[in-house]
Amino acid sequence: MLEHFFTCPHCWETISMLIDNSISKQSYIEDCEVCCNPIQVSVQFFNSELVDFQATSIEQ
């Protein structure tokens, strides 16, 4: 597992998520721990190293 810090696209607070680096490509929705708004998270790993991370807002 890898802890990754980033800025929430809704409230602009710095938050962190634990990401499973044993899965090379992932896409899921997780709520911000500060503002509780949903975030579309897309990650990609190569040899267990994070090569792409995107966190985008989901309009409700």
HELIX and SHEET records of a PDB file:
SHEET    1   A 2 LEU A   2  THR A   7  0                                        
SHEET    2   A 2 THR A  14  ILE A  19 -1                                        
SHEET    1   B 3 LYS A  25  ASP A  31  0                                        
SHEET    2   B 3 PRO A  38  PHE A  46 -1                                        
SHEET    3   B 3 GLU A  49  SER A  57 -1                                        
END                                                                             
